[in-house]
Amino acid sequence: MTTTLAPAVPQQQAPPAAEDLAALARRHGLSVSGARPSLPVYVRELWSRRDFITAFATARLTSQFSQARLGQVWQVMTPLLNAAVYYLIFGIVMNAKNGVPDYVPFLITGIFVWTFTANTVQAGTRAISGNLGLVRALHFPRASLPISLAFQQLQQLLFSLAALVVMLACFGEFPTWSWLLAVPALFLQSLFSTGVALVLARLAARTPDISQLMPFVLRTWMYASGAMFSIQNLAGSGRFPKAVVIALQYNPAALYIDLMRFALIRSFTAAQLPPHVWALAAGWAVLAFAGGFIWFWKAEETYGRG
C-alpha cells in the first residue's frame, strides 16, 4: 500500500512592515515625493522662483484680453463702466452723492480700488484648480500660483491708475504731495488681498464650487465697503446700531478705499478716516498675508492630488 503525500504549500512571506520600509528609504537617502518642506526652506524656494512668478503674471495679463478687439483697453473700461452704472443707481436714483463733495472722484476711486481686491480674491479661487496640469507635472512651491495671480492683478491696477489720474484731473484733482500716500496704501492692500487669495486657493483646491459662490460674497462685501457711498454719512444718519457702523468702518476693504481717497482727493480729509486707520490697515495686511501664507503652506503636499 502506497501513501501519497500532499505537496507542501509554500508559505507566503509577510509584507515588510511600514517601519522597515521607512528605515530602508532613510538608509538609501530616499524621501517622500512632494513632501512639504519646512517653512524657511519653502520661503527660499519661493524666492528663487521669483522670475517665474513675474513672467507667469505678465504672460497671463498679456493674453487676458488678446481675443477682444479693444485688447487691454478693457482693463480700464471695465471699472469705468461699472462706475457709470453705480453713479446712475447710487448717485442719482438713491441720492448717495448728497453730502459727499466731489462725488465722481470719490466713486471712481472706490470702484478702481475695490476692483483690484475683488479680482485678486476671485483669481485665488482658480489658482490651483485652474492650473492642475502645471501642478501635477512640475515640482515648485504651489504658493507661486496665487501670488503670481495677485501680482497680475496689481500690474493691471497700475495700468488702470493712469486712466484714474486722467479722470481725476478732469474733475480738478491734480497731483499733490499727499498722492505719495497711495504707495503704502496700495502696498498694504496688495498684502491683504494676496493673503485672502492664498486662503481661498487652498479652500477651492478641495472644493471648486467656492469659485461659483465668490461673486455673491464679493458683491455683498463691496456694498459693505463704502465703494459707492460714504460710511461716515451713514454713521451720522443714526439709522444703524453703533456696532454695525464700526464693523463697516473697520472692514479692511473700506480702510484701503478710504486711504486711497485720502491720498488722491483733497476734499476727503483726515476727519473722514476712522481712528488709527494706518495701524489697522497694516494689522489687517500682516494678519491676512502671514496667516494665509502659513495656512496655504500647511497643505502643500495635497495640491493636485485626488
Number of C-alpha atoms within 10 A of each C-alpha: 3 4 5 6 6 6 6 6 6 6 6 6 6 6 8 8 9 9 9 11 12 13 13 12 13 11 9 8 8 11 10 9 8 13 10 16 15 10 13 9 11 18 15 11 15 19 14 12 13 14 11 15 22 17 13 17 23 19 11 15 19 13 12 14 15 12 9 11 9 11 13 19 13 16 18 18 14 14 22 19 14 14 22 15 12 19 21 12 14 16 20 12 11 12 13 18 20 13 11 17 13 17 20 19 23 26 24 25 27 26 22 22 23 24 19 23 26 21 20 27 29 24 26 31 28 23 27 26 20 16 12 15 11 14 19 11 9 9 10 15 22 25 21 21 26 30 27 24 28 30 21 24 27 21 17 20 21 13 15 22 16 11 16 20 16 13 17 20 13 11 12 13 17 14 15 11 8 13 16 12 14 17 12 14 20 20 15 21 27 22 21 28 29 30 31 25 32 34 22 27 31 29 18 21 23 16 13 18 12 18 20 12 11 16 15 11 12 17 12 11 18 20 13 19 26 24 26 25 25 21 21 17 14 15 17 10 9 10 9 11 9 11 9 10 19 13 13 22 24 18 18 22 26 25 24 30 24 30 23 24 24 22 22 25 22 17 16 19 13 13 9 14 18 15 12 8 18 17 10 17 22 20 15 22 23 16 15 20 23 16 16 22 21 15 15 22 22 14 13 19 16 15 19 18 10 5
